Amino acid sequence: MEQQSIITIKKAHSIENVISKSRFIAQIKPVESEEEAKQFISEIKHNHKEATHNCSAYTIGDNMNIQKANDDGEPSGTAGVPMLETLKKLEIHNVCVVVTRYFGGIKLGGGGLIRAYSGAVRDVIHDLGRVRLLPAIPTKVIIAYDLTGKFEHELASTSFIHRDTEYTDKVSYLIDVISTEYDSFIEFLNRTTASNYELTEEEIKRLPFDIETP
C-alpha cells in the first residue's frame, strides 16, 4: 500500500518562555512509537528532577491513532490536553512534546495555564518549522556527457530533487521524484535527452518538504 503524506518535524528542538516568573521549557522530538515517546518523557523528567511539572503529549501513527496527554500534577485539563490539542490543530504526526515548568511564585489560574502550555507547544513548532512527508521515488538517471548541458539547465527549474552527481564514462544523477510527479519526470527525461538515458528506481520512501506553520 502506498504511503500517505503526513506533517511532522525534522528533528528535536526546544525553546523557553518566561511567564509571570515561571519558566516553561518546551522540548519536542520526532518519535515512531509509543515506547520512544515514553522514553523521551522519562529522559526529560530525569534531566529536570527539580522542576515543578513535566507535562507531556504525543501523537503516533499516520492517522494519529495513538494520542496521549499528561498534566503531571497541574490542574486537570490545563496542560497535557491543551498541548495535545495544539499538536492536532497543527496536524503534527509522530511527535512527543514535553513542557517543563519551574514555578516562579505567581499562580496563573486555569486559563493562564492553558495559554502557557499550549503557547509553549505552538512556539517550539513555529521556531523549528513543520515538514510534509511526501511519498517519493529515488532514481538514478545515466546520460552521456554531451546531453548534460540541456539536462542540468532544465533540471534546475523543476521540483525534482537532485541529490548528487557521479562522473564515470557517463554522468549519473541521483534524483528523488514525488510519486504524483513521476509521469512528468518521465516526460522531462524524454524531452531533455531525446530518450537517450538509463533509469533505475529504488523503493518508494517519504521525504520531508518544508511548509509554513500558521
C-alpha positions in Angstrom: 0.0 0.0 0.0 1.4 3.4 -1.0 2.4 5.6 1.9 0.3 8.7 2.6 1.7 12.2 3.1 1.8 13.5 6.7 3.0 16.6 8.5 5.7 16.2 11.2 9.0 17.8 12.3 12.6 17.0 11.1 14.5 16.9 14.4 14.3 17.6 18.1 14.1 21.2 19.3 13.5 23.2 22.4 12.5 26.8 23.4 11.9 28.6 26.7 9.2 31.1 27.7 9.1 33.0 30.9 5.5 33.9 32.1 4.9 35.6 35.4 8.3 34.5 36.6 7.6 30.8 35.8 9.9 29.1 33.3 8.2 27.0 30.6 10.7 24.8 28.6 9.2 23.1 25.6 11.1 20.2 24.1 9.8 18.3 21.1 11.1 15.3 19.2 10.1 13.1 16.3 9.1 9.6 17.5 7.9 6.5 15.7 6.4 4.5 18.6 4.8 5.0 22.0 7.9 3.4 23.5 10.0 6.1 22.0 7.7 8.8 23.3 7.7 7.3 26.8 11.5 7.1 26.8 11.7 10.8 25.8 9.4 11.8 28.6 11.4 9.7 31.1 14.7 11.3 30.0 13.3 14.8 30.4 11.9 14.0 33.8 15.3 12.7 34.8 17.1 15.8 33.5 14.6 18.1 35.2 14.1 16.4 38.5 13.8 19.7 40.3 11.1 21.1 38.0 7.6 21.7 39.4 5.9 19.8 36.5 6.9 17.9 33.3 3.7 17.8 31.3 3.6 15.9 28.1 1.6 15.0 24.9 2.2 12.8 21.9 0.7 11.6 18.7 1.7 8.3 17.0 0.7 7.0 13.6 -0.2 8.3 10.2 -3.8 8.7 11.4 -2.9 9.8 15.0 -4.4 6.5 16.2 -2.4 6.9 19.4 -2.9 10.2 21.3 -1.8 10.7 25.0 -1.6 13.7 27.3 -0.4 14.1 30.9 -0.9 17.1 33.2 1.8 15.8 35.7 0.2 17.5 38.7 -1.2 20.6 37.1 -4.9 21.1 37.5 -6.8 18.6 35.2 -7.1 19.7 31.6 -4.8 22.8 31.9 -1.6 21.3 30.5 -1.5 18.0 28.7 -4.8 18.2 26.8 -4.1 21.8 25.6 -0.7 20.6 24.4 -2.2 17.7 22.6 -4.9 19.9 21.0 -2.1 22.2 19.7 -0.3 19.2 18.1 -3.6 18.2 16.5 -4.5 21.7 15.3 -1.1 22.0 13.6 -1.5 18.4 12.3 1.8 17.2 13.7 2.2 13.4 13.5 4.7 11.1 15.2 6.0 13.6 17.8 6.3 13.9 21.5 6.4 17.2 23.3 7.2 17.9 27.0 6.8 21.2 28.6 8.8 21.6 31.8 7.6 24.2 34.3 9.7 25.8 37.1 7.2 27.7 39.2 8.0 31.3 39.8 5.7 32.0 42.7 2.8 33.6 40.8 -0.3 31.5 40.1 -1.6 31.8 36.6 -5.1 30.3 37.0 -6.7 27.7 34.7 -6.9 30.0 31.7 -3.4 31.2 32.1 -2.0 27.7 32.4 -3.8 26.6 29.2 -2.4 29.6 27.3 1.1 29.0 28.7 1.3 25.3 27.9 -0.5 25.4 24.5 1.6 28.5 23.7 4.8 26.7 24.5 4.0 23.9 22.1 2.9 26.3 19.4 6.1 28.4 19.9 8.5 25.4 19.7 6.9 24.2 16.5 6.9 27.7 15.0 10.6 28.1 15.9 11.5 24.7 14.4 9.1 24.6 11.4 6.9 21.8 10.1 7.6 19.5 7.2 5.3 17.5 5.0 6.5 13.9 4.3 5.5 13.0 0.7 5.9 9.6 -0.9 8.9 9.8 -3.4 10.8 7.5 -5.7 14.6 7.7 -5.5 16.0 7.3 -9.1 19.4 7.1 -10.9 19.5 8.7 -14.4 22.5 7.9 -16.5 23.2 10.0 -19.7 26.1 10.8 -22.0 28.3 13.9 -21.3 27.0 15.7 -24.5 23.5 15.7 -23.0 24.3 17.2 -19.6 24.1 20.9 -20.6 20.4 21.0 -21.5 19.6 18.3 -18.9 21.1 20.2 -16.0 19.8 23.6 -17.1 16.2 22.3 -17.2 16.5 20.1 -14.1 17.4 23.2 -12.1 13.9 24.7 -12.8 11.9 21.6 -11.9 10.6 20.4 -8.5 12.6 17.1 -8.8 15.2 16.8 -6.0 18.7 16.5 -7.4 20.7 14.8 -4.6 24.0 14.0 -6.2 26.0 13.6 -9.4 28.5 10.8 -10.2 31.0 11.0 -13.1 32.4 8.0 -14.8 32.4 7.2 -18.5 28.9 8.7 -18.4 27.1 11.0 -15.9 24.8 9.6 -13.3 22.2 11.9 -11.5 20.6 10.8 -8.3 17.1 12.3 -8.3 14.2 11.9 -5.9 10.8 12.3 -7.5 7.5 12.8 -5.7 5.2 9.9 -6.7 2.5 12.1 -8.1 5.0 13.8 -10.4 6.6 10.7 -11.8 4.8 10.8 -15.2 6.0 14.4 -15.6 9.5 13.2 -14.7 9.5 10.6 -17.5 8.3 13.3 -19.9 11.1 15.5 -18.7 13.7 12.8 -19.3 12.4 12.0 -22.8 12.4 15.7 -23.8 15.8 16.7 -22.4 17.7 13.6 -23.6 15.8 12.6 -26.7 15.0 9.4 -24.8 18.7 8.6 -24.6 19.0 7.7 -20.9 19.2 4.7 -18.5 16.8 4.8 -15.5 16.8 2.7 -12.3 14.4 3.1 -9.3 14.6 2.3 -5.6 11.8 1.5 -3.2 9.4 4.4 -2.5 10.2 6.4 0.6 8.8 9.6 2.3 10.8 12.8 2.0 10.5 16.0 4.1 9.4 19.3 2.4 9.3 22.5 4.5 5.9 24.1 4.9 4.6 27.2 6.5 3.3 27.0 10.0 0.1 29.1 10.6 
